[in-house]
């Protein structure tokens, strides 16, 4: 009898633990939509992939993979100045790539320590080093009650090549010189 009461109590306590644990919700916004986290509203304006950062006159930065620059606008609906937390790129398998703390050669870099005043909007670029793939921009961390992302569709991303923007599907080969130029460089 005691054993059956013990089993029932143990089962009920396990059941109540399973029911009482709050599960995190996942919210995914599309690029261009306003994603709200607490009293901050995020919007992705542009995303680019760079094989390097820096112009010809500067010492270029070379990534391990590719530099992803994401131009964002962050607005505050708070009545006090608040910090803008760090962001991450998350691929389809769940692997996260943290925001880089070095903004060298990144025009309009948002910075690491960043704040937004009440009823104001901060605009800038955040930078990541990640392989060419499909990503979501994660706006929250483990201290937030929900996971909030902005999807960065492959068609929205373009790769910087020289002085012009050329749409390139991540993972695709970068175009080389035309076949005639390759032949012209060879001597018989």
C-alpha positions as CSV (number, residue, x, y, z in Angstrom):
1,X,0.0,0.0,0.0
2,X,2.8,2.4,0.9
3,X,4.6,1.5,-2.2
4,X,1.6,2.4,-4.4
5,X,1.0,5.7,-2.7
6,X,4.7,6.5,-3.1
7,X,4.5,5.6,-6.8
8,X,1.4,7.8,-7.3
9,X,3.0,10.7,-5.4
10,X,6.2,10.4,-7.5
11,X,4.2,10.3,-10.7
12,X,2.1,13.3,-9.8
13,X,5.2,15.3,-8.8
14,X,6.9,14.4,-12.1
15,X,3.7,15.3,-14.0
16,X,3.5,18.7,-12.2
17,X,7.1,19.4,-12.9
18,X,6.6,18.7,-16.6
19,X,3.5,20.9,-16.7
20,X,4.9,23.8,-14.7
21,X,8.1,24.3,-16.6
22,X,7.6,27.1,-19.0
23,X,8.7,26.5,-22.6
24,X,10.4,29.2,-24.6
25,X,8.4,30.5,-27.5
26,X,10.2,31.1,-30.8
27,X,9.2,34.2,-32.9
28,X,10.6,34.6,-36.4
29,X,10.1,37.9,-38.2
30,X,10.8,38.5,-41.9
31,X,13.4,41.0,-43.1
32,X,11.9,44.5,-43.2
33,X,9.3,43.6,-40.5
34,X,9.5,45.3,-37.1
35,X,10.6,42.7,-34.4
36,X,9.8,43.7,-30.9
37,X,11.9,42.5,-27.9
38,X,10.9,44.1,-24.6
39,X,10.7,47.8,-25.5
40,X,13.2,47.7,-28.3
41,X,12.0,47.4,-32.0
42,X,14.5,46.0,-34.5
43,X,14.4,46.3,-38.3
44,X,16.9,44.8,-40.7
45,X,17.6,47.2,-43.5
46,X,20.3,45.5,-45.5
47,X,22.6,42.5,-45.4
48,X,25.9,42.0,-47.3
49,X,28.6,39.4,-47.6
50,X,32.2,40.5,-47.9
51,X,35.3,38.5,-48.8
52,X,37.3,41.2,-46.9
53,X,36.7,44.5,-45.2
54,X,38.6,47.6,-46.2
55,X,39.4,49.6,-49.3
56,X,42.6,49.3,-51.4
57,X,44.3,52.1,-49.5
58,X,43.6,50.4,-46.1
59,X,44.9,47.2,-44.7
60,X,42.0,44.8,-45.5
61,X,40.6,42.5,-42.8
62,X,40.4,38.9,-44.0
63,X,37.7,36.7,-42.4
64,X,38.0,33.0,-41.4
65,X,34.9,32.4,-43.5
66,X,33.0,35.5,-44.8
67,X,32.1,38.8,-43.2
68,X,28.3,39.3,-43.0
69,X,27.4,42.9,-42.3
70,X,23.8,43.5,-41.2
71,X,22.4,47.1,-41.2
72,X,19.9,47.5,-38.5
73,X,17.7,50.1,-37.0
74,X,16.8,49.8,-33.3
75,X,14.1,52.0,-31.8
76,X,13.3,52.5,-28.1
77,X,9.8,52.6,-26.7
78,X,11.2,52.8,-23.2
79,X,11.1,55.9,-21.0
80,X,14.8,55.6,-20.1
81,X,18.0,55.1,-22.0
82,X,18.6,51.3,-22.6
83,X,21.4,49.1,-23.9
84,X,21.2,47.4,-27.2
85,X,22.2,43.8,-26.6
86,X,24.6,41.8,-28.7
87,X,23.2,39.8,-31.6
88,X,24.0,36.4,-33.2
89,X,23.7,34.8,-36.6
90,X,22.1,31.3,-36.3
91,X,22.2,28.8,-39.2
92,X,19.6,26.2,-40.1
93,X,21.3,23.6,-37.9
94,X,21.2,25.9,-34.9
95,X,24.9,26.8,-34.8
96,X,25.4,30.4,-33.6
97,X,28.0,32.9,-34.7
98,X,28.5,35.8,-32.3
99,X,28.7,39.4,-33.4
100,X,32.3,40.6,-33.8
101,X,33.6,43.1,-31.3
102,X,36.0,44.7,-33.8
103,X,34.5,47.2,-36.2
104,X,37.7,48.1,-38.1
105,X,36.9,48.9,-41.7
106,X,33.1,48.6,-41.1
107,X,31.4,51.9,-42.2
108,X,28.6,53.0,-39.8
109,X,29.5,50.3,-37.2
110,X,27.0,50.2,-34.4
111,X,29.7,49.4,-31.8
112,X,29.9,47.1,-28.9
113,X,28.7,49.4,-26.1
114,X,25.6,50.9,-27.5
115,X,22.6,52.7,-26.1
116,X,19.4,54.1,-27.4
117,X,17.5,57.0,-25.8
118,X,13.8,57.1,-25.2
119,X,11.7,57.5,-28.4
120,X,14.9,57.5,-30.5
121,X,16.3,55.2,-33.2
122,X,19.9,54.0,-33.6
123,X,21.1,52.9,-37.0
124,X,24.2,51.0,-37.8
125,X,26.0,47.9,-39.0
126,X,26.8,44.8,-37.0
127,X,29.4,42.3,-38.4
128,X,29.8,38.6,-38.2
129,X,32.3,36.0,-39.5
130,X,30.4,33.0,-40.7
131,X,30.4,30.5,-43.6
132,X,28.1,31.2,-46.6
133,X,24.7,29.9,-45.6
134,X,21.1,30.8,-44.7
135,X,20.8,32.6,-41.4
136,X,18.5,34.2,-38.9
137,X,19.5,37.1,-36.8
138,X,18.9,36.2,-33.1
139,X,17.9,39.3,-31.0
140,X,17.6,37.6,-27.6
141,X,19.7,35.5,-25.2
142,X,19.0,32.8,-22.6
143,X,17.8,35.5,-20.1
144,X,14.9,36.5,-22.3
145,X,11.6,34.6,-22.0
146,X,11.3,34.0,-25.7
147,X,13.7,33.5,-28.7
148,X,13.2,36.2,-31.3
149,X,14.8,36.1,-34.7
150,X,14.7,38.0,-38.0
151,X,15.0,35.7,-41.0
152,X,17.7,36.8,-43.5
153,X,16.6,35.2,-46.8
154,X,19.2,34.2,-49.3
155,X,17.7,36.4,-52.0
156,X,18.2,39.4,-49.7
157,X,21.9,38.9,-49.2
158,X,24.4,40.2,-51.8
159,X,28.1,39.9,-52.0
160,X,30.5,42.8,-52.3
161,X,33.0,42.3,-55.1
162,X,35.3,45.2,-55.8
163,X,33.4,48.4,-56.1
164,X,30.0,47.0,-57.1
165,X,27.4,44.8,-55.5
166,X,26.8,41.6,-57.3
167,X,24.1,39.2,-56.2
168,X,25.7,35.8,-55.3
169,X,24.0,32.9,-53.8
170,X,25.9,31.9,-50.6
171,X,28.0,28.9,-51.3
172,X,28.2,29.6,-55.1
173,X,31.6,30.1,-56.8
174,X,32.7,33.6,-57.3
175,X,32.9,34.4,-61.0
176,X,36.4,34.5,-62.4
177,X,37.7,36.4,-65.5
178,X,35.9,35.7,-68.8
179,X,37.4,32.8,-70.8
180,X,39.0,35.1,-73.3
181,X,41.1,36.9,-70.6
182,X,42.3,33.5,-69.2
183,X,43.6,32.6,-72.7
184,X,45.1,36.0,-73.3
185,X,47.3,35.6,-70.2
186,X,48.8,32.3,-71.5
187,X,51.8,32.4,-73.8
188,X,52.4,29.6,-76.4
